[in-house]
Amino acid sequence: MSARDSPHASGPFPPRRGHAAKGVDPLRRPSDRFESWFRGFLVPVLLLGLPAAAFGAGLTAYESSMRTVRVQSAERHQVDARVTSVTEQVGGTAEQQARVRWTDGDATVRTGAALVEPDTPEGATVWVWATDDGTVTGPPVTENQAVTTGWFSGGAAAIGVAAGAFAARAGVRHALDRRRYAQWDAEWNQVEPLWAGRFRR
């Protein structure tokens, strides 16, 4: 027998027949094909949806924060105030609350409560933030804080999309597994009597 006639000779294998020849596994169930399709569907969702959601949420949060920056910067200003009395210590923080008084640009005397450094004596001069109507407030939001808010919102949106895709995949897998188990139980109820009968004496 020549090498060409030998069953172990190298060469192309004969084409398989039926579904296998077309690249379709005949053992794959419809649920297997759907699960494979769903996994493939989630890939472009993650590749396209994740950056889109992150960019959109981040940009929206940044623009909203920048509007707050502009509004607060226009409404709030620092004033040179004098401490009239120290009222109380603020919890475990390194600040104490005091009553302060200052004079606006239109010669109106204003008073309010502000946080000052510990051991600030009465009569000391401090800088406080106040609105145009004389209300003591905190410093305005800065542009750096707006940028941080945008990045945080974008990251949270990206995590949300990824978590949603993972949850969807896990949910579909769980539902398909329950259906498979039910089918296996139904098929076994039909086959088991035939198998049991073979061992009867």
C-alpha positions, 0 to 999 in steps of 0.5 A: 500500500502506498503512502497515498493509499494509507489512511494515515497519509496527510491531506485534506479531510473530506468535507463533512455532511449536513449542518456541520459542513455549513459551520452549524453545530447540530447539537446547539439548541435554539437557546444556545444560539440566542445566548451567543447572539445576545453576547454578541449584541452586548459587545457593540452596546458596550463599545458604543454605549459606554463612552457615549453615556460617559461623555454625555453625562460628564458633559451635562454635569460639567455644564450644569456645574459651570452655570452654578460657578457663574451664578455664585461668582456673581452673587457672592463676594468676600467682605472684611468683617469684624468678630463681635462675639464667639458663640460656640465650638462646632463639634469636632471640627477645627472651627468655631462659630462667631457673630460678625459685622461688616459694612456693605459698599452702600454703607449698610451695616450687616451682621451674621454668623460665620465659621472662624479659626479656633481661638479667634478673639473678639474684635478680630478681622476675618474674611467671610463670603456674603451675598448681595442681600447680606447673608453669610454663605460659603465660597462659590463653586470653583471651575476645578470642582466643576471639572471634578463633578463632570469626571465623576458623573461620566465615570458613574455613567460608564460604571452604570452602563457596564453594570447594566450590561452585566446584569442583562447578560446574567438575567438572560443566562439565568432565564435560559438555564431555567428553561433548559432545566425544565426541558431536560426534566421533561425529556427525562420524564419521557426517557427514564421509563424506557431506561428503567425497563431495560433493567427489569427482570 
